[in-house]
Amino acid sequence: MDTAANSTAAAVGNLSSLVERIRAGDSSAEAELYNAYHRGVFLMLLFGLVIAKPLATWPRVFIAVLKAVREGQLRESDKLPAFIQGTARNIINNFLRARARRASAILRR
């Protein structure tokens, strides 16, 4: 996702400006973020979750990213692509952990 994210970031323009616009509540900036990164996030979720309903998880990534950006959790705007990737990875890992816990609980019955 790194090379694709970098070229996508160039298409988005200045990441600092995009992040600031999101923090200011600009819905067009939120749409830009989604349009620029949704394909990469979808592919990451698809390959990471394989059979685990990636479409249901997909919006969570962007909701989590937008919330974090609004709350100032992204310290360096130029790290936005990596932040999105990390958020997607965390959501995948949380999903897989929960699925493993459910399977373990079923086996203990």
N, C-alpha and C positions, 0 to 999 in steps of 0.2 A: 504494500500500500504506500510505501514511502515515496517511490518515484512518481506514482500516479497522484499521490497527495500533493507532492511538490508542484507538478504541472497543473493540478487543479487549483492549488493555492494561487498560482500565477494568474489563472483565469478569474479567480475571485478578486484579485487585486491586493491591496494592502491589508494584511491580516490584522494589524493594529486597528485600522479603521473599522474593519468588520466587527472585531471584538467590542470596540467602544460603542458601535451602533447597537449591538445586541444588548450590551449593558444598559443602554439608554432606552431600551424597549422598542427599537425599530423592527417592526415585523417583516419589512422587506429584507433586512439583514439576516433574519432568521431563515427566510426563504432562500436567500443566497447560500447560507451555510448548508442547508439541506440539499439544494440542487448541486452544490459542488461536491459533497461527500457521500451522498446516499448510495451510489453504486458501490464504492469501495467498502462501506460499512455493510451493505447487504452481502457482498461476496465474503467478507470476513465472517459474518454471522453464519452464512450458509455453510462454509467449510468448517467453521468451529463447532457448530451445533449439529451438522450433518442431517440428522432426522428429527431435530428437536424444535420444530415449529419456528424457524427463523423469522417468518413474517410477523409473528406475534411479538417477538423480542425487538425487532427492528426499530419501531418508534421510541422504545425506551431509551435507546442510545441517544437520540437527538434530544429527547426531553431532559435526560440527565446532563448532557453537554450544555444545553441552553440554561438550565438551572444553575449549573456550576459557574458558567461564564457570568451570568447575572449577579451571582453572589461573590464574584471576584476571586474565585478559586484558580483561575488560569492566570498565572503570574507573568508569563511571557507570551505575548500574542503570536509571535512567530512559531511557537510550539503547538498551535492549534491542531494541525494534522495529527501529531503524536498524541495529543490530549484526546482527540476523538478515537483514535485507535486504542489507546489505553482504556478508555471508558467502555468501548465495545468488548475488549478482552475481559475486563472485570465482570461485565454482565454475562458473558459466556461462562466464565469460571463460576460465578454465583449460581447460574442455572445448573451447571453440571454437578456442583456440590449438592444442591438441593435434590437433584434427581438421584444421586448416589445415596443420600440420606433416606429418601423415600424407599428405594430398593432395599436398603439395609433393614429398615423398619418392617418391610413386608416379609423379608426372610426370617426375621426374629419371631414372627407370629407363630 
